[in-house]
Structure formats: C-alpha cells, structure tokens
Amino acid sequence: MVDPVFRRLPAERTDEYRRAVSYAFEPENGPAAAGPDDAGTDTAESGADTGDEGAGAGDDAGEAGDEPGERYGVFVGEELCSVCKHYDFTARLRGEWVPLAGLAAVATPPEHRRQGYVRHAVVESLDRWRGASPLSALWPFDHGYYRQFGWATANTVVEYTCPPGALAFARDEGTDDRRRVTDDEWATLRDAHEAHAADRALTLRRDEAWWRRKVFRVGDDDRPFVYACERDGRVRGYVVYTFERTGDGPGDRRIDVLDLAFADHRARLSLLAHLADHDSHVTEVVCYHENPDLLSLTDQPREVDCEVHAGPMVRVVDVADALAAVPYPAGASADLTLSVTDGTAQWNDDTFRLSVADGAGECDRVDESAAAADATLDIGTLSQLVVGTHSVADARRLADLSVTDQSVADSLAALFPPETVYLRTFF
C-alpha cells in the first residue's frame, strides 16, 4: 500500500483543489461552479456539514488566482485525496505581534473520506509550522471535529440583529466625519485597525493584498461598501458592509456588516450612527462584536436580537516553542512543570519545565512523570491559557487544568491573565 504524502499543490492541480473545496462548501452550486474558468466568490459560510472527514475551515471554493495563502494536498501516488490551505499570519498576543498559522479549506472528496487523510494533513501541517508559528487558528465547520485534533475555542462572537433605529442613540456622540473609501486608500485604515487590535488578542495584521482581496472585495464580489470615520484628519474607524434583499418591497433590505473596527468609543458610536442613518432604505442591520454591550448602550434593547456563537479555534503548535515565545507580564516569574497531553502532535505529549523571569520564558522537555508535574492539562486548555481565553480559575472549572496546590494556580494566574480575545477575520 502506498503511504500518503502531504505536499504543496502544483499549479496544474488547482482545478482539482477547487472542485474538492466547492463540493465540500458549496455543493448546491453544482459541479460547474468550480470549473477551470471560474473565479467565483468566496463562500460566506465557515463550513459544511459533510461528515467527519469532509469540509473543514475554509472560504475559497472558487477563488481567483491571486488569493492569499498556499494550497496543500494529501496524495496517494498521484491521486489527490484531501486538500487544505495554509496562511502565514501575524496576530496580536498579549501586547505584541507574533506569527500565527492559519488552516483553511480543509476538504476531502466523499470517495476518500474516513481513511485518515484529514488527520494526516493536520499532523503534517503542525509539523510544518514548528519553529515558525507558536500558534495555529482555524474557523471550524464543527467545533467537536477539530477539538479531537487539539484545537480549542478561542473566542465567542456576538451577533446583533436590529432595526437601524435601535442604533439611533449613537448620533448624539458619534460625531466624527464619515466618508466612503476605496481600495486604493487601504493604508489609511491600517492605524484604526491596529488601534482596535491593541487590546484584542488574535487580531490579524493585514497586508495590502489582504485589504484589497478580503476587505474591499470578497473573492470576485466587489459589492462591499467601506466607510471610514475621521477626526482631525485621521481615520479613527471603519465599517465594511453589503446590502442584501429580504423581500420584494422597496425597503426590504438588510445591511450585513462584514467588518468593523474603531480606535475609541467615539469612533464606534460614529460608525453605529452611520448604520442608523440607513433607516430610510433598510429594515434590518446585522453586525458583530466581542461582547453584548450594545444591549446596554441602546435605548431600545427589546428591538435588538443578540446571539452568542462559538467562534474560531486556536491551538499551540509546539509547547516548548510557544511557551518561550508568548509575552509574559513584566516582572512575572515562575518555575513550574507542566504535563501536557496531545493526541495529535506527539512532540507535545510530554512533561515540560517552564521558567519565567523578568517577563521572558524558557521551556524545555524534562524527564519527569506526569504524576510529579505541578500542573496537568490538555493541549486545548493550554492554548486557551496562552491566548487568554480562560483565566486559570475558569480553566480549572471549565476545561482540563489540574494543579497540585493553590500556589501553582497562583503562579499560572500571574503568567497567563485573561485577555479579551477576538479573532474576527474569517479565512
């Protein structure tokens, strides 16, 4: 039997890649949708319910040739059995920017499912990222499916649906100037995006290609409108949105907000006021945030539907690398042993000594039994501690962290205080 091989997808196999991803994420479009001349649109959904070796995270069922990211495949001989896409991102983590690997477009044609090809792709992907990216993230079609490979929920996403009038409260203080911007002005939005990122872990830094191909357009869909709010000649926030038909009447439309970032509260209010000013030609606005505080801001909370969804997932790639790379609070110090379980990446399934002094960490494997370790936890729980999803107390209560005594918990809490985690960029 020929062993599977994971490798970069050659350009001449791109059509096969598109067919696999289209079948996984957009089967309702039929086989013609992923043809060789198709440069269609990115799907707006994060996956499809296609079974335990079907679609994973992904958004490029009919992508154009200049899309960001690198395509990979699992080959048996020359048979392409599974595909995925890698992104090399930079993300905000505890006040600094660190490398983050993105996994997307995981898709296996039905004739090749349940033969271990996704697991093979996952293990090989993690191995490729070792030494380069301490963390990996993805948008799952099913959280339980990727939990088995060691990813854990990074953050929740709050979805608001309301009439534009429910945002009218923002007009009083949201007084920044507003104007429409084009993709040639992408650089003017960067400061607002990174100011928004300053206290939101896992926000992704964007290059020019991402701004042009993923913000001002969605694949080949150039419908998004992008408006910026300005103060003293500087962009302080921006909102990206489309209009969708909800009925046959002249006002039967909905605004779908695709992205929203702001440097301060006044800028946020200015953007909400901009959405409120569409009350003459839409009946509904859908937007997203990291918490449900809009219910406290609006004077019409009963008009606002608020749903909380499990969001993207995050994973430590290599324990020793990640715990040496993560920024620690200034003055933090500790000397702890951690027993980590990882059923996917065997190099993490071990006991490690973490030494932190003056905010810098060192981490090495040690020859010590799990029973003797100061703390035991699985790789998903460790990932959530590293990025700040859970406090140590919540990791003990909600996840898989166990400690030998309270002093260990206190030391971990000093190293890994909780953060506002909000990876909002879909990929």
C-alpha positions in Angstrom: 0.0 0.0 0.0 1.3 3.5 -0.9 1.7 5.8 2.0 0.0 9.2 1.8 2.3 12.2 1.2 1.5 15.8 2.2 3.0 18.4 -0.1 2.4 21.8 -1.9 -0.2 21.6 -4.6 1.3 22.2 -8.0 -0.4 24.8 -10.1 -1.6 22.3 -12.7 -3.7 20.6 -9.9 -5.6 23.8 -9.0 -8.8 22.8 -10.7 -8.9 19.6 -8.6 -8.4 21.6 -5.5 -11.3 23.9 -6.4 -13.6 21.0 -7.2 -12.8 19.4 -3.8 -13.4 22.7 -1.9 -16.5 23.5 -3.9 -18.0 20.1 -3.3 -17.3 20.5 0.5 -18.6 24.0 1.0 -20.9 24.9 -2.0 -22.3 21.6 -3.3 -25.6 23.3 -4.1 -23.9 25.3 -6.8 -23.2 22.0 -8.8 -20.1 20.7 -10.4 -19.8 23.5 -13.0 -19.2 26.1 -10.2 -15.6 25.0 -9.7 -14.6 24.8 -13.4 -11.2 26.0 -14.7 -12.5 29.3 -15.8 -14.3 30.1 -12.6 -13.0 32.9 -10.5 -16.2 32.9 -8.4 -16.8 34.3 -4.9 -15.6 33.2 -1.5 -18.4 31.5 0.4 -19.6 33.5 3.4 -20.0 30.4 5.5 -17.4 28.7 7.7 -18.0 25.1 6.5 -20.5 22.5 5.6 -22.0 19.5 7.3 -20.3 16.8 5.3 -19.2 14.2 7.8 -16.1 13.6 9.9 -13.6 13.7 7.0 -15.4 16.3 4.8 -15.1 20.0 4.9 -13.2 21.8 7.5 -12.5 25.5 7.8 -12.3 27.4 4.5 -13.6 30.1 2.3 -12.2 29.7 -1.2 -14.4 27.4 -3.2 -14.0 29.3 -6.3 -11.1 31.6 -5.6 -9.3 33.7 -8.1 -5.6 33.0 -8.8 -4.2 35.9 -6.7 -5.8 34.8 -3.4 -3.5 34.9 -0.3 -2.4 31.6 1.2 -0.7 28.4 0.0 -2.6 25.2 -1.2 -1.6 21.8 0.0 -2.8 18.3 -0.7 -2.6 14.7 0.6 -1.5 12.5 -2.3 -1.5 8.7 -2.5 0.7 8.2 -5.5 -0.7 10.9 -7.8 -4.2 10.7 -6.5 -5.3 13.9 -4.7 -7.2 12.6 -1.7 -7.6 15.7 0.5 -6.7 19.4 0.4 -6.2 22.4 2.7 -4.8 25.9 2.7 -2.1 27.5 4.8 -1.9 31.1 5.8 1.1 32.7 7.5 -0.4 35.5 9.6 0.9 37.9 12.3 -1.5 38.2 15.2 -1.8 40.3 18.4 -0.9 38.4 21.5 -0.5 40.0 25.0 0.7 43.3 23.6 3.0 42.1 20.9 2.7 40.8 17.3 3.6 37.1 16.9 3.4 34.6 14.0 0.1 32.7 13.7 -0.5 29.9 11.2 -4.0 29.7 9.6 -5.6 26.4 8.5 -8.4 26.7 6.0 -10.2 25.0 3.1 -9.9 21.5 4.6 -11.8 19.3 2.2 -11.9 15.6 1.3 -14.0 14.2 -1.6 -16.5 11.7 -0.4 -14.8 8.8 -2.0 -11.7 9.4 0.1 -13.3 10.1 3.5 -12.8 8.2 6.7 -9.4 7.0 5.6 -7.4 9.2 7.9 -6.4 11.8 5.3 -7.5 14.8 7.3 -5.6 13.6 10.4 -2.5 13.2 8.1 -2.9 16.7 6.8 -3.3 18.1 10.3 -0.2 16.4 11.7 1.9 17.4 8.7 0.6 20.9 8.8 1.5 21.2 12.5 4.9 19.8 11.8 5.5 22.3 9.0 4.7 25.2 11.3 7.0 24.1 14.2 9.7 26.6 14.8 7.9 29.3 12.7 4.5 29.8 14.3 3.8 29.2 18.0 0.0 29.2 17.4 -2.4 28.0 14.7 -6.0 29.1 14.2 -9.0 28.0 12.1 -12.7 28.6 11.6 -14.3 25.2 12.1 -17.3 23.7 10.3 -17.8 21.7 13.6 -16.0 22.5 16.8 -16.1 19.0 18.1 -14.4 17.7 15.0 -11.4 19.9 15.4 -11.3 19.5 19.2 -10.2 16.0 18.6 -7.1 17.3 16.9 -6.3 19.7 19.8 -7.9 23.0 18.7 -10.0 24.8 21.3 -12.5 27.7 21.0 -10.6 31.0 21.0 -13.5 33.3 21.5 -17.2 33.7 21.1 -18.8 36.0 18.6 -21.9 38.1 19.4 -24.3 38.6 16.6 -26.7 41.6 16.7 -29.8 41.9 14.5 -31.8 45.1 14.9 -33.7 47.8 13.0 -31.4 50.7 12.2 -33.5 52.9 14.6 -32.1 50.9 17.5 -28.7 52.4 16.7 -30.0 56.0 16.7 -28.7 56.6 20.2 -25.2 56.8 18.7 -25.9 60.0 16.8 -25.5 62.3 19.8 -21.9 61.4 20.5 -20.9 59.7 17.2 -19.9 63.0 15.5 -16.8 62.0 13.5 -16.9 62.9 9.9 -17.7 59.9 7.6 -16.8 59.2 4.0 -16.6 56.3 1.6 -13.1 55.0 0.9 -11.8 52.8 -2.0 -9.2 50.0 -2.1 -6.5 52.5 -3.1 -6.9 54.1 0.3 -6.5 50.8 2.2 -3.4 52.2 4.1 -5.5 54.9 5.7 -7.5 52.3 7.6 -4.5 50.4 9.0 -3.9 52.6 12.0 -7.5 52.3 13.2 -7.4 48.5 12.6 -4.2 48.2 14.7 -5.5 50.5 17.4 -8.6 48.3 17.6 -6.2 45.3 17.9 -4.2 46.8 20.8 -6.5 45.2 23.5 -8.0 42.4 21.4 -5.8 39.2 21.2 -5.6 37.3 18.0 -6.5 40.3 15.8 -4.7 39.7 12.5 -2.3 42.2 10.9 -3.2 42.7 7.3 -1.0 43.4 4.3 -2.1 45.2 1.1 -3.2 42.0 -0.7 -5.5 41.1 2.2 -7.0 44.6 2.4 -7.7 44.6 -1.3 -8.8 40.9 -1.8 -10.5 40.2 1.5 -11.8 43.5 2.8 -12.7 45.7 -0.1 -13.7 42.6 -2.1 -14.9 39.1 -1.1 -13.3 37.0 -3.8 -14.7 38.5 -7.0 -17.6 40.1 -5.2 -17.0 43.8 -5.2 -20.3 44.7 -3.5 -18.9 45.7 -0.1 -19.1 49.3 0.8 -16.3 50.7 3.0 -16.8 53.8 5.1 -14.4 55.5 7.4 -14.9 57.9 10.2 -12.3 60.7 10.6 -11.3 63.1 13.3 -8.7 65.8 12.9 -7.8 64.4 9.5 -7.1 60.9 10.8 -9.2 57.7 10.2 -10.4 56.6 13.6 -12.6 53.7 12.5 -14.2 51.9 9.5 -17.1 49.7 8.7 -17.5 47.2 5.8 -20.9 46.1 4.7 -23.2 44.8 2.0 -26.9 45.2 1.2 -29.0 42.0 0.9 -32.6 41.8 -0.3 -35.1 40.4 2.3 -38.3 40.8 0.2 -39.9 42.4 -2.8 -40.7 45.8 -1.3 -38.6 48.9 -2.0 -37.3 48.9 1.6 -36.9 45.2 2.1 -33.2 45.2 2.5 -30.7 44.3 5.2 -27.2 45.6 5.9 -24.8 42.8 6.7 -21.7 44.2 8.4 -18.6 42.3 7.4 -16.0 44.1 9.4 -16.0 47.0 11.9 -13.0 48.4 13.8 -12.5 51.5 15.8 -9.8 53.3 17.8 -12.0 54.5 20.6 -15.6 54.6 21.8 -16.5 57.8 19.9 -15.4 56.2 16.6 -17.5 53.2 17.4 -20.5 55.4 18.0 -19.8 57.3 14.8 -19.9 54.0 12.8 -23.1 52.9 14.5 -24.6 56.3 13.7 -23.7 55.7 10.1 -25.6 52.5 10.1 -28.5 54.1 11.9 -28.7 56.7 9.1 -29.9 53.9 6.7 -33.3 53.8 8.3 -34.9 55.1 5.1 -33.9 52.1 3.0 -33.2 49.1 5.1 -35.3 47.4 7.7 -32.5 45.5 9.5 -28.8 45.6 10.4 -26.7 42.6 11.3 -23.4 43.3 13.0 -20.9 41.6 15.3 -18.9 42.3 18.4 -16.9 40.5 21.1 -19.5 41.2 23.9 -23.2 42.0 24.3 -22.7 45.6 25.5 -24.9 47.0 22.7 -27.8 45.9 24.8 -26.7 48.4 27.5 -25.9 51.2 25.0 -29.2 51.2 23.0 -32.3 52.8 24.4 -34.3 50.1 22.5 -32.8 46.8 23.9 -36.1 44.9 23.2 -35.5 45.7 19.5 -32.1 44.0 19.4 -31.7 40.3 19.0 -28.4 39.1 20.4 -27.0 35.7 19.8 -23.7 34.3 21.0 -21.8 31.9 18.8 -18.8 29.8 19.3 -16.1 31.4 17.1 -12.7 30.4 15.7 -10.4 27.9 17.3 -6.8 28.1 18.4 -4.0 25.6 19.0 -0.4 25.6 20.3 1.8 24.2 17.6 4.8 23.3 19.7 4.6 23.6 23.5 8.3 24.4 24.0 8.3 27.0 21.2 5.0 28.6 22.3 5.8 28.9 26.0 9.1 30.5 25.1 7.5 32.9 22.6 4.5 34.1 24.5 4.9 37.6 26.1 4.6 37.4 29.9 3.7 40.3 32.2 6.6 42.5 33.2 8.1 41.2 36.4 6.4 37.8 36.2 8.5 34.9 37.4 7.8 31.2 37.9 9.4 27.8 37.7 6.8 25.1 37.0 6.5 21.7 35.4 3.5 21.1 33.1 2.3 17.7 31.9 0.6 18.2 28.6 -1.5 15.6 26.7 -1.7 15.9 23.0 -3.2 13.0 21.0 -2.3 14.6 17.6 1.2 16.1 17.9 3.4 13.6 19.7 6.1 16.1 20.3 3.8 17.9 22.7 2.6 14.8 24.6 5.2 15.2 27.4 6.3 17.0 30.5 7.8 20.4 30.3 9.6 22.8 32.6 8.6 26.4 32.2 10.9 29.0 33.7 9.9 32.7 33.6 12.0 35.6 34.8 11.6 39.3 34.1 8.8 38.6 31.6 10.8 36.2 29.4 10.2 32.5 29.3 12.2 29.3 28.6 10.6 26.0 28.2 12.2 22.5 27.8 11.1 18.9 27.9 12.1 17.2 31.2 12.4 13.5 32.1 9.7 13.6 34.8 6.5 11.6 35.2 3.1 13.3 34.7 2.2 12.4 38.2 5.1 14.5 39.5 4.2 17.6 37.5 2.9 20.8 39.1 0.0 21.0 36.6 -1.6 18.7 34.1 -3.7 19.9 31.1 -4.5 19.0 27.6 -3.2 20.9 24.6 -6.5 22.7 24.0 -6.6 24.1 27.6 -3.0 25.2 27.3 -3.9 27.0 24.1 -6.7 28.9 25.8 -4.5 29.9 28.7 -1.7 31.1 26.3 -4.0 33.4 24.4 -6.1 34.5 27.4 -9.5 32.9 26.6 -9.8 31.4 30.1 -8.5 32.6 33.4 -6.7 29.9 35.4 -9.8 29.6 37.6 -12.0 29.1 34.6 -9.6 26.7 33.0 -9.8 24.6 36.2 -13.6 24.8 36.2 -14.5 24.7 32.5 -11.6 23.0 30.9 -8.9 20.4 31.7 -6.4 22.1 34.0 -5.5 20.4 37.3 -2.9 21.7 39.8 -1.1 20.2 42.8 -1.9 23.1 45.1 -3.1 26.7 45.1 0.4 28.2 44.8 0.7 26.6 41.4 -2.6 28.1 40.4 -1.5 31.5 41.6 1.8 31.2 39.6 -0.1 30.3 36.5 -2.6 33.1 37.0 0.3 35.6 37.2 1.8 34.3 33.9 -1.5 34.0 32.0 -4.0 36.7 32.9 -7.2 36.5 30.9 -7.4 38.7 27.8 -10.2 40.0 25.5 -9.7 37.5 22.6 -11.4 38.4 19.4 -10.2 36.9 16.2 -12.8 38.4 13.9 -11.2 37.9 10.4 -12.6 34.9 8.6 -10.3 33.0 6.4 
